[in-house]
Amino acid sequence: MNDKTSADPLFYHFRIKRAVLFVVPVLGLLGLAVVWKWRPDGASKTPEAGAARADDVDPRLAFPTPYQNVRPDVKYVGDRACADCHVEQSESYRQHPMGRALAPVAGATPIEQYEPAASNPFVASGLHYDVRRREGHVFHREWAVDSLGETSAEVQFAVGSGARARSYVVNHDGYLFQSPVTWYPQGKRWDLSPSYAIHNQHFGRPVAPGCLFCHCNYAEHVPDTVNRYRQPIFQGFAVGCERCHGPGELHVRRQSKGEAAAGPDDTIVNPARLEHSLREAVCRQCHLQGEERVVSRGRSDFDYRPGLPLHLFLLDFVDGRERGADFKFVSSVEQMAASRCYNASREPKKLGCVSCHDPHKQPAPEEKVAHYRKRCLQCHTEASCSLPSAARREKNKEDSCVACHMPRTGSEVSHAAMTDHRVPRRAAASTPPPAQRPTPGPADLVPFPRDFDGLPEQDLSRNRGLALMAMLNRGMPDAVARQFAGTALPLLEEATARDKHDAAALKAKGDALWNLGRREDALAAFENVLADRPEFEAALHSAGILCLEMNHTEAARSYLERAVSVNPWRRSYPHGLAVASFRRGEWGRAARECRQALRLEPTNAASRSLLVQCLLGAGTKQEALAEYETLRRMTPEGRQPDLRRWLDEQVRRLPP
C-alpha cells in the first residue's frame, strides 16, 4: 500500500499480506492499525469447506467397508445409550482425559485454585487479569492500569481435561470466543492462554469448529459463519463413544431387539478390528497436530466416520524437513511414525496409538510404570535391554522403560511437558523447545501420512493450495508471503476452474491474488464467493478490508455492514466501518463506530487512537484529549513520548 500520510490523516497499515483471512480449518480476521506502529488484530482461523456438488462422491457411501454405521444417514444416539450395556467402559471413560475434554464450567472437575498464590490476579503483556467465582458462575476479567479498559466476561465452558492446561469459552448468544486466561495445573497457576503472549486477542479470539473438533462430541455450527453455533451448541460435551465407534443408531436398535450378529457386529465400528491405517485414523482425528489441516471439498469438520480414511475428510500437512533434535517438539503421532518401533513392527503387532494407550481407561499414577512396561514387553523381552536389571534399577527404582526411552522433553505449551514418542534408544539431554521454529517454506509442506491412497490428485493439489495459504496466518515477511501465495495460486486456479462453487478455494485464491498485488482480481474472487453464499463471513470481511485498501469507502461500508449483521461480536468489523467513515469525513458516524468497537475490546489502542482522530476532526477537542488521556495511561511508559508526538501531529492535521 502506498504511503498515505500526506493525503490521508488516517495512516494505517493493512497487514493482510502477512496474516490473511483464510478458511480451512480456521480463519483469521484482522483489524486495522493507525499511525505510530499500533499493531493490528492478529489472525485466528475458521473453516468453510464449500457445499457438496451433485457429482461429489461421499466416502461415507462409496468407501468399501463392512460397517453399516459409516453412512451419513445413520444417527448418533449419545453416550447414555452406550452406558446401559457398557457399564465398566463408560464409568472408566468418564475419568479419561478424552471424557473430560469439555464441560460446562459448573460441571467441570474442580482443579483450579483461586487464591493469590495461584497467580490470581496476574499481570501479562502490560495488562491485568483475575478470575472470580460468584454464586456458581465464573468470570474472567482484563483491565489496564487503574481499571481502564476493563472487560469482564462469564466463561461458560471449560476446555481440556486439565492434564496440561484448561482454557475457557465465552458464549455470546451462540457466538463462541476464547478467554485470554488459562489454568496450568503443572504450575498450579493462572496465565495467558497459549499463544496469547505472542499476540493477545483479549476476549476476541473466535472459537471455530476446527478448534472444538478435538474437545467436544459434536457442535452445531452455523454454515458460512466464523464462530456462530445453533442452540444447543453441543450434542454431548466431551469427546464421546461415537467419535471412535461411529453413530450408534443401528447398534442400539439391534441390541434393543435382542438380535444376535452372525460374526462381527457390522452395526458399530470396533477400532480394534480395523486394519492398521484405519485404526490409526481414529486417533489421528485429534492427536496429529501438523502445520495445517484442510477440510476436503464438500465436507465439514464433523463429517468423518470411524472406519473410513481420515484424509478423505480432513487432510493434515506437516513440515517435511529433517529437523534433528527439533523433531521432538512436533506432535506425538509424527514422533511415533519416525520411531524404530513403528517402522520395524508388522501386523498384527504393528505399533499404533492403542498399542500403548487404552482409550477407555487411563492407568492410575501408581499403575503407570507397570502398565507401560507391560506394553513394551509385548514386543520386547527382559533380555532386550543392554543394561542389567541392577543397573536399570539404580537409574530408576521402578525399572521404568518409559523413563529411559520416552523421557519428558518440554513443550511448546506454557507450563506443560510432553513425552518423547520417538522412543530413542538413548535419550538426549532434555532441552527447552526453541522459542520459535523456523517456518517451513512452500516446498516443505507435505501431507501426512505420505502413503495414503484414494484421494484424487486434483483434490490433493487443491488441499495443498489451501494449506499453503493458511500458513500466512502465522505472520511472515511480505516477500515470504508472496512465495507461498505464488506457489498456491496455480493450485487454487485449477481447483476453482474445476469447481466454480468451491467457496474455500475461491476465498483462498482471492487471498493469494491480494498478496501478489492483484487487488482487482482478488476482489472479483471474493465477490464470486459472495454471489453463491452472500453471508460468507470471511469473504465479507476480506472484501471490506480490501476495498478500504483501494480507497473504495462506499463499497467497503457495504461489505463490512453485512459482516456486522452476520457477526456483531467482532471488533474488527465496526473498526473497519469507522475507518471508512473517517475517510469520508463523517466524524460523528466514525466516532460512534469506534465506540462500538471499543465496547467489544476496550483495551484496543487502534480503535481508541482512531476515536481521538475522529473527535479532533469533529472539533470536540476536549473530548478528544480526554480519550487521549485514557490512551496515554494505557500505553507503556517507554512509548508515551511517541504517543505525544503522534497527538501533536494529529492536532496539526485535523483542525476543526
ChimeraX attribute file (.defattr): number of C-alpha atoms within 10 A of each C-alpha:
attribute: neighborCount
match mode: 1-to-1
recipient: residues
	/A:1	10
	/A:2	6
	/A:3	10
	/A:4	12
	/A:5	11
	/A:6	9
	/A:7	8
	/A:8	12
	/A:9	18
	/A:10	21
	/A:11	15
	/A:12	24
	/A:13	21
	/A:14	20
	/A:15	21
	/A:16	26
	/A:17	24
	/A:18	22
	/A:19	30
	/A:20	30
	/A:21	30
	/A:22	33
	/A:23	30
	/A:24	29
	/A:25	27
	/A:26	27
	/A:27	25
	/A:28	27
	/A:29	27
	/A:30	25
	/A:31	24
	/A:32	24
	/A:33	25
	/A:34	22
	/A:35	18
	/A:36	17
	/A:37	12
	/A:38	16
	/A:39	19
	/A:40	23
	/A:41	23
	/A:42	24
	/A:43	28
	/A:44	23
	/A:45	26
	/A:46	25
	/A:47	27
	/A:48	34
	/A:49	23
	/A:50	24
	/A:51	18
	/A:52	15
	/A:53	12
	/A:54	7
	/A:55	6
	/A:56	11
	/A:57	12
	/A:58	16
	/A:59	21
	/A:60	23
	/A:61	13
	/A:62	9
	/A:63	16
	/A:64	10
	/A:65	14
	/A:66	14
	/A:67	18
	/A:68	19
	/A:69	26
	/A:70	27
	/A:71	17
	/A:72	15
	/A:73	11
	/A:74	15
	/A:75	14
	/A:76	18
	/A:77	18
	/A:78	17
	/A:79	17
	/A:80	13
	/A:81	14
	/A:82	18
	/A:83	14
	/A:84	10
	/A:85	12
	/A:86	12
	/A:87	11
	/A:88	12
	/A:89	15
	/A:90	21
	/A:91	14
	/A:92	15
	/A:93	20
	/A:94	17
	/A:95	15
	/A:96	18
	/A:97	20
	/A:98	23
	/A:99	26
	/A:100	24
	/A:101	25
	/A:102	30
	/A:103	23
	/A:104	16
	/A:105	19
	/A:106	14
	/A:107	11
	/A:108	17
	/A:109	14
	/A:110	9
	/A:111	13
	/A:112	16
	/A:113	16
	/A:114	15
	/A:115	12
	/A:116	12
	/A:117	11
	/A:118	18
	/A:119	18
	/A:120	18
	/A:121	18
	/A:122	18
	/A:123	16
	/A:124	12
	/A:125	11
	/A:126	11
	/A:127	18
	/A:128	18
	/A:129	23
	/A:130	20
	/A:131	23
	/A:132	15
	/A:133	11
	/A:134	7
	/A:135	5
	/A:136	8
	/A:137	12
	/A:138	16
	/A:139	16
	/A:140	21
	/A:141	20
	/A:142	26
	/A:143	20
	/A:144	20
	/A:145	15
	/A:146	10
	/A:147	12
	/A:148	16
	/A:149	19
	/A:150	18
	/A:151	19
	/A:152	15
	/A:153	17
	/A:154	20
	/A:155	22
	/A:156	19
	/A:157	22
	/A:158	24
	/A:159	26
	/A:160	24
	/A:161	23
	/A:162	22
	/A:163	14
	/A:164	17
	/A:165	22
	/A:166	21
	/A:167	22
	/A:168	25
	/A:169	26
	/A:170	23
	/A:171	19
	/A:172	14
	/A:173	11
	/A:174	17
	/A:175	24
	/A:176	25
	/A:177	23
	/A:178	23
	/A:179	26
	/A:180	25
	/A:181	25
	/A:182	22
	/A:183	25
	/A:184	25
	/A:185	19
	/A:186	14
	/A:187	14
	/A:188	16
	/A:189	20
	/A:190	26
	/A:191	25
	/A:192	22
	/A:193	23
	/A:194	17
	/A:195	13
	/A:196	16
	/A:197	14
	/A:198	9
	/A:199	14
	/A:200	18
	/A:201	21
	/A:202	23
	/A:203	23
	/A:204	21
	/A:205	24
	/A:206	28
	/A:207	23
	/A:208	27
	/A:209	28
	/A:210	22
	/A:211	17
	/A:212	19
	/A:213	16
	/A:214	20
	/A:215	25
	/A:216	25
	/A:217	24
	/A:218	23
	/A:219	22
	/A:220	16
	/A:221	22
	/A:222	14
	/A:223	20
	/A:224	22
	/A:225	20
	/A:226	29
	/A:227	26
	/A:228	25
	/A:229	21
	/A:230	14
	/A:231	12
	/A:232	10
	/A:233	17
	/A:234	18
	/A:235	16
	/A:236	19
	/A:237	20
	/A:238	25
	/A:239	23
	/A:240	26
	/A:241	27
	/A:242	20
	/A:243	20
	/A:244	21
	/A:245	19
	/A:246	28
	/A:247	27
	/A:248	23
	/A:249	18
	/A:250	18
	/A:251	20
	/A:252	17
	/A:253	12
	/A:254	14
	/A:255	13
	/A:256	9
	/A:257	8
	/A:258	9
	/A:259	10
	/A:260	10
	/A:261	11
	/A:262	7
	/A:263	6
	/A:264	13
	/A:265	15
	/A:266	16
	/A:267	24
	/A:268	24
	/A:269	26
	/A:270	17
	/A:271	20
	/A:272	10
	/A:273	11
	/A:274	17
	/A:275	13
	/A:276	17
	/A:277	17
	/A:278	18
	/A:279	22
	/A:280	22
	/A:281	24
	/A:282	24
	/A:283	20
	/A:284	17
	/A:285	20
	/A:286	12
	/A:287	16
	/A:288	20
	/A:289	17
	/A:290	19
	/A:291	20
	/A:292	23
	/A:293	26
	/A:294	29
	/A:295	29
	/A:296	25
	/A:297	25
	/A:298	21
	/A:299	20
	/A:300	24
	/A:301	23
	/A:302	18
	/A:303	16
	/A:304	24
	/A:305	24
	/A:306	28
	/A:307	30
	/A:308	23
	/A:309	24
	/A:310	23
	/A:311	24
	/A:312	23
	/A:313	25
	/A:314	23
	/A:315	24
	/A:316	25
	/A:317	24
	/A:318	22
	/A:319	22
	/A:320	14
	/A:321	13
	/A:322	9
	/A:323	10
	/A:324	7
	/A:325	10
	/A:326	12
	/A:327	16
	/A:328	21
	/A:329	20
	/A:330	19
	/A:331	19
	/A:332	19
	/A:333	22
	/A:334	22
	/A:335	19
	/A:336	19
	/A:337	16
	/A:338	15
	/A:339	16
	/A:340	14
	/A:341	19
	/A:342	17
	/A:343	12
	/A:344	9
	/A:345	13
	/A:346	11
	/A:347	8
	/A:348	8
	/A:349	12
	/A:350	15
	/A:351	22
	/A:352	19
	/A:353	17
	/A:354	14
	/A:355	13
	/A:356	15
	/A:357	14
	/A:358	13
	/A:359	18
	/A:360	19
	/A:361	19
	/A:362	17
	/A:363	16
	/A:364	9
	/A:365	8
	/A:366	8
	/A:367	10
	/A:368	14
	/A:369	17
	/A:370	15
	/A:371	18
	/A:372	17
	/A:373	17
	/A:374	15
	/A:375	15
	/A:376	17
	/A:377	12
	/A:378	11
	/A:379	13
	/A:380	12
	/A:381	10
	/A:382	11
	/A:383	9
	/A:384	9
	/A:385	12
	/A:386	9
	/A:387	11
	/A:388	10
	/A:389	12
	/A:390	11
	/A:391	12
	/A:392	17
	/A:393	13
	/A:394	10
	/A:395	12
	/A:396	13
	/A:397	10
	/A:398	13
	/A:399	18
	/A:400	19
	/A:401	21
	/A:402	18
	/A:403	15
	/A:404	18
	/A:405	18
	/A:406	19
	/A:407	22
	/A:408	19
	/A:409	20
	/A:410	19
	/A:411	18
	/A:412	17
	/A:413	15
	/A:414	18
	/A:415	17
	/A:416	17
	/A:417	16
	/A:418	18
	/A:419	20
	/A:420	23
	/A:421	24
	/A:422	23
	/A:423	21
	/A:424	15
	/A:425	12
	/A:426	10
	/A:427	16
	/A:428	12
	/A:429	8
	/A:430	10
	/A:431	12
	/A:432	12
	/A:433	16
	/A:434	11
	/A:435	7
	/A:436	7
	/A:437	10
	/A:438	7
	/A:439	14
	/A:440	14
	/A:441	16
	/A:442	22
	/A:443	12
	/A:444	14
	/A:445	21
	/A:446	19
	/A:447	23
	/A:448	19
	/A:449	17
	/A:450	8
	/A:451	7
	/A:452	13
	/A:453	11
	/A:454	10
	/A:455	14
	/A:456	9
	/A:457	10
	/A:458	13
	/A:459	15
	/A:460	18
	/A:461	17
	/A:462	24
	/A:463	28
	/A:464	26
	/A:465	29
	/A:466	32
	/A:467	31
	/A:468	28
	/A:469	32
	/A:470	30
	/A:471	24
	/A:472	28
	/A:473	24
	/A:474	14
	/A:475	18
	/A:476	16
	/A:477	11
	/A:478	17
	/A:479	13
	/A:480	17
	/A:481	26
	/A:482	22
	/A:483	16
	/A:484	24
	/A:485	29
	/A:486	19
	/A:487	18
	/A:488	25
	/A:489	24
	/A:490	16
	/A:491	22
	/A:492	28
	/A:493	19
	/A:494	15
	/A:495	24
	/A:496	20
	/A:497	11
	/A:498	11
	/A:499	15
	/A:500	14
	/A:501	21
	/A:502	24
	/A:503	28
	/A:504	30
	/A:505	33
	/A:506	29
	/A:507	29
	/A:508	31
	/A:509	29
	/A:510	31
	/A:511	34
	/A:512	33
	/A:513	21
	/A:514	23
	/A:515	26
	/A:516	20
	/A:517	14
	/A:518	13
	/A:519	19
	/A:520	14
	/A:521	16
	/A:522	25
	/A:523	22
	/A:524	14
	/A:525	25
	/A:526	26
	/A:527	19
	/A:528	20
	/A:529	26
	/A:530	19
	/A:531	12
	/A:532	14
	/A:533	17
	/A:534	14
	/A:535	20
	/A:536	23
	/A:537	26
	/A:538	28
	/A:539	32
	/A:540	26
	/A:541	27
	/A:542	29
	/A:543	26
	/A:544	30
	/A:545	30
	/A:546	24
	/A:547	23
	/A:548	22
	/A:549	17
	/A:550	13
	/A:551	13
	/A:552	15
	/A:553	23
	/A:554	15
	/A:555	17
	/A:556	26
	/A:557	23
	/A:558	15
	/A:559	24
	/A:560	26
	/A:561	20
	/A:562	19
	/A:563	25
	/A:564	19
	/A:565	12
	/A:566	18
	/A:567	18
	/A:568	17
	/A:569	23
	/A:570	23
	/A:571	26
	/A:572	26
	/A:573	31
	/A:574	28
	/A:575	29
	/A:576	29
	/A:577	29
	/A:578	29
	/A:579	31
	/A:580	26
	/A:581	23
	/A:582	25
	/A:583	18
	/A:584	12
	/A:585	14
	/A:586	16
	/A:587	21
	/A:588	17
	/A:589	16
	/A:590	28
	/A:591	26
	/A:592	18
	/A:593	24
	/A:594	27
	/A:595	20
	/A:596	20
	/A:597	27
	/A:598	21
	/A:599	16
	/A:600	19
	/A:601	23
	/A:602	21
	/A:603	23
	/A:604	23
	/A:605	21
	/A:606	25
	/A:607	32
	/A:608	25
	/A:609	25
	/A:610	25
	/A:611	30
	/A:612	26
	/A:613	28
	/A:614	29
	/A:615	22
	/A:616	24
	/A:617	24
	/A:618	19
	/A:619	15
	/A:620	13
	/A:621	18
	/A:622	11
	/A:623	14
	/A:624	23
	/A:625	16
	/A:626	12
	/A:627	17
	/A:628	20
	/A:629	13
	/A:630	19
	/A:631	21
	/A:632	19
	/A:633	14
	/A:634	22
	/A:635	17
	/A:636	10
	/A:637	11
	/A:638	8
	/A:639	11
	/A:640	15
	/A:641	11
	/A:642	12
	/A:643	20
	/A:644	13
	/A:645	11
	/A:646	14
	/A:647	20
	/A:648	10
	/A:649	12
	/A:650	18
	/A:651	16
	/A:652	9
	/A:653	16
	/A:654	16
	/A:655	11
	/A:656	11
